[in-house]
Amino acid sequence: MAEPFPSFPSFPAAARALLAVNSLSEKEGQFCGGLAFRTAPLSDKQANWLRILLSRHGLPALAEGGEHV
């Protein structure tokens, strides 16, 4: 079955989408705000937490081989 939404092409796009979620905690919002306009690649730990947040808040995953991940 196809995903209802396409995957995010980059982590800044995913972070900006997460910032629009009403149930985001303050800590999660600070993390996503820092990623929203970041140009440097993510560490493995940061990329993992972003994937967890996307899943937790019902958003599509990052695209395989997406930008900067």
Backbone atoms as SQL, in Angstrom:
CREATE TABLE atoms (id INTEGER PRIMARY KEY, chain TEXT, resi INTEGER, resn TEXT, atom TEXT, x REAL, y REAL, z REAL);
INSERT INTO atoms VALUES
  (1, 'A', 1, 'MET', 'N', 0.848, -1.185, 0.000),
  (2, 'A', 1, 'MET', 'CA', 0.000, 0.000, 0.000),
  (3, 'A', 1, 'MET', 'C', 0.886, 1.239, 0.000),
  (4, 'A', 2, 'ALA', 'N', 0.549, 2.222, -0.800),
  (5, 'A', 2, 'ALA', 'CA', 1.343, 3.443, -0.900),
  (6, 'A', 2, 'ALA', 'C', 1.167, 4.308, 0.342),
  (7, 'A', 3, 'GLU', 'N', 2.226, 5.082, 0.632),
  (8, 'A', 3, 'GLU', 'CA', 2.141, 6.015, 1.755),
  (9, 'A', 3, 'GLU', 'C', 1.144, 7.119, 1.409),
  (10, 'A', 4, 'PRO', 'N', 0.365, 7.620, 2.390),
  (11, 'A', 4, 'PRO', 'CA', -0.600, 8.676, 2.096),
  (12, 'A', 4, 'PRO', 'C', 0.071, 10.004, 1.763),
  (13, 'A', 5, 'PHE', 'N', 1.294, 10.196, 2.221),
  (14, 'A', 5, 'PHE', 'CA', 2.036, 11.431, 1.951),
  (15, 'A', 5, 'PHE', 'C', 3.415, 11.053, 1.427),
  (16, 'A', 6, 'PRO', 'N', 3.976, 11.846, 0.538),
  (17, 'A', 6, 'PRO', 'CA', 5.331, 11.544, 0.075),
  (18, 'A', 6, 'PRO', 'C', 6.342, 11.773, 1.201),
  (19, 'A', 7, 'SER', 'N', 7.500, 11.191, 1.057),
  (20, 'A', 7, 'SER', 'CA', 8.571, 11.384, 2.038),
  (21, 'A', 7, 'SER', 'C', 9.131, 12.795, 1.914),
  (22, 'A', 8, 'PHE', 'N', 9.705, 13.278, 3.014),
  (23, 'A', 8, 'PHE', 'CA', 10.342, 14.589, 2.981),
  (24, 'A', 8, 'PHE', 'C', 11.682, 14.481, 2.261),
  (25, 'A', 9, 'PRO', 'N', 11.999, 15.426, 1.350),
  (26, 'A', 9, 'PRO', 'CA', 13.240, 15.349, 0.589),
  (27, 'A', 9, 'PRO', 'C', 14.479, 15.769, 1.382),
  (28, 'A', 10, 'SER', 'N', 14.278, 16.502, 2.471),
  (29, 'A', 10, 'SER', 'CA', 15.417, 16.987, 3.251),
  (30, 'A', 10, 'SER', 'C', 15.013, 17.129, 4.715),
  (31, 'A', 11, 'PHE', 'N', 16.015, 17.133, 5.586),
  (32, 'A', 11, 'PHE', 'CA', 15.671, 17.274, 6.998),
  (33, 'A', 11, 'PHE', 'C', 15.165, 18.668, 7.348),
  (34, 'A', 12, 'PRO', 'N', 15.614, 19.773, 6.688),
  (35, 'A', 12, 'PRO', 'CA', 14.997, 21.068, 7.014),
  (36, 'A', 12, 'PRO', 'C', 13.499, 21.094, 6.700),
  (37, 'A', 13, 'ALA', 'N', 13.108, 20.460, 5.598),
  (38, 'A', 13, 'ALA', 'CA', 11.672, 20.408, 5.253),
  (39, 'A', 13, 'ALA', 'C', 10.901, 19.619, 6.306),
  (40, 'A', 14, 'ALA', 'N', 11.469, 18.519, 6.765),
  (41, 'A', 14, 'ALA', 'CA', 10.821, 17.706, 7.798),
  (42, 'A', 14, 'ALA', 'C', 10.719, 18.486, 9.108),
  (43, 'A', 15, 'ALA', 'N', 11.780, 19.201, 9.462),
  (44, 'A', 15, 'ALA', 'CA', 11.783, 19.988, 10.703),
  (45, 'A', 15, 'ALA', 'C', 10.732, 21.096, 10.654),
  (46, 'A', 16, 'ARG', 'N', 10.602, 21.769, 9.509),
  (47, 'A', 16, 'ARG', 'CA', 9.604, 22.831, 9.386),
  (48, 'A', 16, 'ARG', 'C', 8.189, 22.257, 9.490),
  (49, 'A', 17, 'ALA', 'N', 7.968, 21.068, 8.936),
  (50, 'A', 17, 'ALA', 'CA', 6.651, 20.428, 9.054),
  (51, 'A', 17, 'ALA', 'C', 6.359, 20.082, 10.510),
  (52, 'A', 18, 'LEU', 'N', 7.355, 19.596, 11.223),
  (53, 'A', 18, 'LEU', 'CA', 7.162, 19.270, 12.634),
  (54, 'A', 18, 'LEU', 'C', 6.820, 20.508, 13.454),
  (55, 'A', 19, 'LEU', 'N', 7.382, 21.653, 13.093),
  (56, 'A', 19, 'LEU', 'CA', 7.098, 22.883, 13.839),
  (57, 'A', 19, 'LEU', 'C', 5.626, 23.288, 13.767),
  (58, 'A', 20, 'ALA', 'N', 4.911, 22.777, 12.783),
  (59, 'A', 20, 'ALA', 'CA', 3.487, 23.096, 12.637),
  (60, 'A', 20, 'ALA', 'C', 2.586, 22.149, 13.440),
  (61, 'A', 21, 'VAL', 'N', 3.172, 21.148, 14.090),
  (62, 'A', 21, 'VAL', 'CA', 2.406, 20.172, 14.863),
  (63, 'A', 21, 'VAL', 'C', 2.060, 20.768, 16.229),
  (64, 'A', 22, 'ASN', 'N', 0.781, 20.713, 16.594),
  (65, 'A', 22, 'ASN', 'CA', 0.338, 21.302, 17.863),
  (66, 'A', 22, 'ASN', 'C', 0.838, 20.563, 19.095),
  (67, 'A', 23, 'SER', 'N', 1.110, 19.272, 18.970),
  (68, 'A', 23, 'SER', 'CA', 1.503, 18.475, 20.137),
  (69, 'A', 23, 'SER', 'C', 3.007, 18.428, 20.384),
  (70, 'A', 24, 'LEU', 'N', 3.771, 19.226, 19.691),
  (71, 'A', 24, 'LEU', 'CA', 5.222, 19.264, 19.862),
  (72, 'A', 24, 'LEU', 'C', 5.580, 19.824, 21.233),
  (73, 'A', 25, 'SER', 'N', 6.490, 19.164, 21.940),
  (74, 'A', 25, 'SER', 'CA', 6.931, 19.683, 23.242),
  (75, 'A', 25, 'SER', 'C', 7.910, 20.829, 23.028),
  (76, 'A', 26, 'GLU', 'N', 8.195, 21.562, 24.082),
  (77, 'A', 26, 'GLU', 'CA', 9.142, 22.678, 23.984),
  (78, 'A', 26, 'GLU', 'C', 10.513, 22.176, 23.532),
  (79, 'A', 27, 'LYS', 'N', 10.972, 21.078, 24.107),
  (80, 'A', 27, 'LYS', 'CA', 12.278, 20.514, 23.749),
  (81, 'A', 27, 'LYS', 'C', 12.300, 20.080, 22.282),
  (82, 'A', 28, 'GLU', 'N', 11.226, 19.434, 21.837),
  (83, 'A', 28, 'GLU', 'CA', 11.133, 19.011, 20.443),
  (84, 'A', 28, 'GLU', 'C', 11.117, 20.222, 19.512),
  (85, 'A', 29, 'GLY', 'N', 10.397, 21.266, 19.908),
  (86, 'A', 29, 'GLY', 'CA', 10.329, 22.482, 19.101),
  (87, 'A', 29, 'GLY', 'C', 11.673, 23.180, 18.983),
  (88, 'A', 30, 'GLN', 'N', 12.420, 23.212, 20.071),
  (89, 'A', 30, 'GLN', 'CA', 13.755, 23.816, 20.029),
  (90, 'A', 30, 'GLN', 'C', 14.667, 23.040, 19.087),
  (91, 'A', 31, 'PHE', 'N', 14.587, 21.720, 19.146),
  (92, 'A', 31, 'PHE', 'CA', 15.398, 20.878, 18.272),
  (93, 'A', 31, 'PHE', 'C', 15.032, 21.123, 16.809),
  (94, 'A', 32, 'CYS', 'N', 13.737, 21.110, 16.504),
  (95, 'A', 32, 'CYS', 'CA', 13.284, 21.306, 15.119),
  (96, 'A', 32, 'CYS', 'C', 13.586, 22.716, 14.621),
  (97, 'A', 33, 'GLY', 'N', 13.466, 23.699, 15.498),
  (98, 'A', 33, 'GLY', 'CA', 13.792, 25.065, 15.108),
  (99, 'A', 33, 'GLY', 'C', 15.247, 25.199, 14.715),
  (100, 'A', 34, 'GLY', 'N', 16.108, 24.494, 15.414),
  (101, 'A', 34, 'GLY', 'CA', 17.529, 24.516, 15.075),
  (102, 'A', 34, 'GLY', 'C', 17.832, 23.832, 13.756),
  (103, 'A', 35, 'LEU', 'N', 17.028, 22.840, 13.402),
  (104, 'A', 35, 'LEU', 'CA', 17.249, 22.108, 12.151),
  (105, 'A', 35, 'LEU', 'C', 16.608, 22.779, 10.941),
  (106, 'A', 36, 'ALA', 'N', 15.604, 23.588, 11.161),
  (107, 'A', 36, 'ALA', 'CA', 14.797, 24.126, 10.064),
  (108, 'A', 36, 'ALA', 'C', 15.607, 24.872, 9.014),
  (109, 'A', 37, 'PHE', 'N', 16.684, 25.530, 9.422),
  (110, 'A', 37, 'PHE', 'CA', 17.483, 26.294, 8.461),
  (111, 'A', 37, 'PHE', 'C', 18.952, 25.902, 8.498),
  (112, 'A', 38, 'ARG', 'N', 19.239, 24.738, 9.060),
  (113, 'A', 38, 'ARG', 'CA', 20.615, 24.234, 9.161),
  (114, 'A', 38, 'ARG', 'C', 21.089, 23.758, 7.794),
  (115, 'A', 39, 'THR', 'N', 22.348, 24.013, 7.481),
  (116, 'A', 39, 'THR', 'CA', 22.907, 23.558, 6.209),
  (117, 'A', 39, 'THR', 'C', 23.923, 22.436, 6.389),
  (118, 'A', 40, 'ALA', 'N', 24.471, 22.292, 7.584),
  (119, 'A', 40, 'ALA', 'CA', 25.441, 21.222, 7.847),
  (120, 'A', 40, 'ALA', 'C', 24.711, 19.885, 7.997),
  (121, 'A', 41, 'PRO', 'N', 25.373, 18.793, 7.644),
  (122, 'A', 41, 'PRO', 'CA', 24.754, 17.467, 7.806),
  (123, 'A', 41, 'PRO', 'C', 24.447, 17.174, 9.275),
  (124, 'A', 42, 'LEU', 'N', 23.469, 16.310, 9.488),
  (125, 'A', 42, 'LEU', 'CA', 23.097, 15.902, 10.844),
  (126, 'A', 42, 'LEU', 'C', 24.031, 14.804, 11.337),
  (127, 'A', 43, 'SER', 'N', 24.222, 14.767, 12.646),
  (128, 'A', 43, 'SER', 'CA', 24.919, 13.626, 13.231),
  (129, 'A', 43, 'SER', 'C', 23.965, 12.439, 13.196),
  (130, 'A', 44, 'ASP', 'N', 24.485, 11.239, 13.432),
  (131, 'A', 44, 'ASP', 'CA', 23.626, 10.058, 13.467),
  (132, 'A', 44, 'ASP', 'C', 22.569, 10.183, 14.555),
  (133, 'A', 45, 'LYS', 'N', 22.959, 10.727, 15.701),
  (134, 'A', 45, 'LYS', 'CA', 22.026, 10.889, 16.822),
  (135, 'A', 45, 'LYS', 'C', 20.903, 11.876, 16.463),
  (136, 'A', 46, 'GLN', 'N', 21.257, 12.999, 15.821),
  (137, 'A', 46, 'GLN', 'CA', 20.251, 13.978, 15.412),
  (138, 'A', 46, 'GLN', 'C', 19.296, 13.383, 14.371),
  (139, 'A', 47, 'ALA', 'N', 19.845, 12.675, 13.397),
  (140, 'A', 47, 'ALA', 'CA', 19.017, 12.068, 12.349),
  (141, 'A', 47, 'ALA', 'C', 18.061, 11.044, 12.955),
  (142, 'A', 48, 'ASN', 'N', 18.545, 10.275, 13.911),
  (143, 'A', 48, 'ASN', 'CA', 17.691, 9.282, 14.564),
  (144, 'A', 48, 'ASN', 'C', 16.558, 9.951, 15.331),
  (145, 'A', 49, 'TRP', 'N', 16.857, 11.019, 16.065),
  (146, 'A', 49, 'TRP', 'CA', 15.809, 11.694, 16.823),
  (147, 'A', 49, 'TRP', 'C', 14.780, 12.321, 15.882),
  (148, 'A', 50, 'LEU', 'N', 15.237, 12.871, 14.775),
  (149, 'A', 50, 'LEU', 'CA', 14.301, 13.443, 13.801),
  (150, 'A', 50, 'LEU', 'C', 13.370, 12.353, 13.269),
  (151, 'A', 51, 'ARG', 'N', 13.911, 11.181, 12.965),
  (152, 'A', 51, 'ARG', 'CA', 13.068, 10.075, 12.496),
  (153, 'A', 51, 'ARG', 'C', 12.041, 9.674, 13.559),
  (154, 'A', 52, 'ILE', 'N', 12.472, 9.645, 14.808),
  (155, 'A', 52, 'ILE', 'CA', 11.564, 9.305, 15.914),
  (156, 'A', 52, 'ILE', 'C', 10.444, 10.337, 16.017),
  (157, 'A', 53, 'LEU', 'N', 10.789, 11.612, 15.930),
  (158, 'A', 53, 'LEU', 'CA', 9.776, 12.668, 16.031),
  (159, 'A', 53, 'LEU', 'C', 8.783, 12.606, 14.882),
  (160, 'A', 54, 'LEU', 'N', 9.264, 12.363, 13.664),
  (161, 'A', 54, 'LEU', 'CA', 8.360, 12.251, 12.519),
  (162, 'A', 54, 'LEU', 'C', 7.358, 11.121, 12.736),
  (163, 'A', 55, 'SER', 'N', 7.851, 9.998, 13.207),
  (164, 'A', 55, 'SER', 'CA', 6.976, 8.851, 13.465),
  (165, 'A', 55, 'SER', 'C', 6.003, 9.147, 14.606),
  (166, 'A', 56, 'ARG', 'N', 6.510, 9.724, 15.684),
  (167, 'A', 56, 'ARG', 'CA', 5.688, 10.011, 16.869),
  (168, 'A', 56, 'ARG', 'C', 4.530, 10.943, 16.538),
  (169, 'A', 57, 'HIS', 'N', 4.756, 11.875, 15.625),
  (170, 'A', 57, 'HIS', 'CA', 3.734, 12.879, 15.315),
  (171, 'A', 57, 'HIS', 'C', 2.995, 12.578, 14.011),
  (172, 'A', 58, 'GLY', 'N', 3.135, 11.346, 13.498),
  (173, 'A', 58, 'GLY', 'CA', 2.342, 10.902, 12.353),
  (174, 'A', 58, 'GLY', 'C', 2.709, 11.527, 11.029),
  (175, 'A', 59, 'LEU', 'N', 3.944, 11.945, 10.875),
  (176, 'A', 59, 'LEU', 'CA', 4.383, 12.541, 9.612),
  (177, 'A', 59, 'LEU', 'C', 5.190, 11.521, 8.818),
  (178, 'A', 60, 'PRO', 'N', 5.270, 11.703, 7.487),
  (179, 'A', 60, 'PRO', 'CA', 6.029, 10.754, 6.670),
  (180, 'A', 60, 'PRO', 'C', 7.517, 10.794, 7.001),
  (181, 'A', 61, 'ALA', 'N', 8.196, 9.742, 6.660),
  (182, 'A', 61, 'ALA', 'CA', 9.630, 9.611, 6.943),
  (183, 'A', 61, 'ALA', 'C', 10.453, 10.473, 5.982),
  (184, 'A', 62, 'LEU', 'N', 11.737, 10.575, 6.287),
  (185, 'A', 62, 'LEU', 'CA', 12.672, 11.200, 5.363),
  (186, 'A', 62, 'LEU', 'C', 12.879, 10.288, 4.175),
  (187, 'A', 63, 'ALA', 'N', 13.082, 10.869, 3.010),
  (188, 'A', 63, 'ALA', 'CA', 13.329, 10.072, 1.809),
  (189, 'A', 63, 'ALA', 'C', 14.686, 9.384, 1.932),
  (190, 'A', 64, 'GLU', 'N', 14.777, 8.162, 1.464),
  (191, 'A', 64, 'GLU', 'CA', 16.063, 7.469, 1.438),
  (192, 'A', 64, 'GLU', 'C', 17.036, 8.259, 0.578),
  (193, 'A', 65, 'GLY', 'N', 18.215, 8.494, 1.108),
  (194, 'A', 65, 'GLY', 'CA', 19.204, 9.265, 0.366),
  (195, 'A', 65, 'GLY', 'C', 18.852, 10.735, 0.295),
  (196, 'A', 66, 'GLY', 'N', 17.960, 11.179, 1.180),
  (197, 'A', 66, 'GLY', 'CA', 17.545, 12.587, 1.175),
  (198, 'A', 66, 'GLY', 'C', 18.701, 13.525, 1.467),
  (199, 'A', 67, 'GLU', 'N', 18.481, 14.761, 1.204),
  (200, 'A', 67, 'GLU', 'CA', 19.500, 15.798, 1.334),
  (201, 'A', 67, 'GLU', 'C', 20.044, 15.878, 2.764),
  (202, 'A', 68, 'HIS', 'N', 21.375, 15.836, 2.893),
  (203, 'A', 68, 'HIS', 'CA', 22.092, 16.066, 4.146),
  (204, 'A', 68, 'HIS', 'C', 21.906, 14.991, 5.211),
  (205, 'A', 69, 'VAL', 'N', 21.343, 13.880, 4.895),
  (206, 'A', 69, 'VAL', 'CA', 21.154, 12.862, 5.936),
  (207, 'A', 69, 'VAL', 'C', 21.998, 11.660, 5.626);
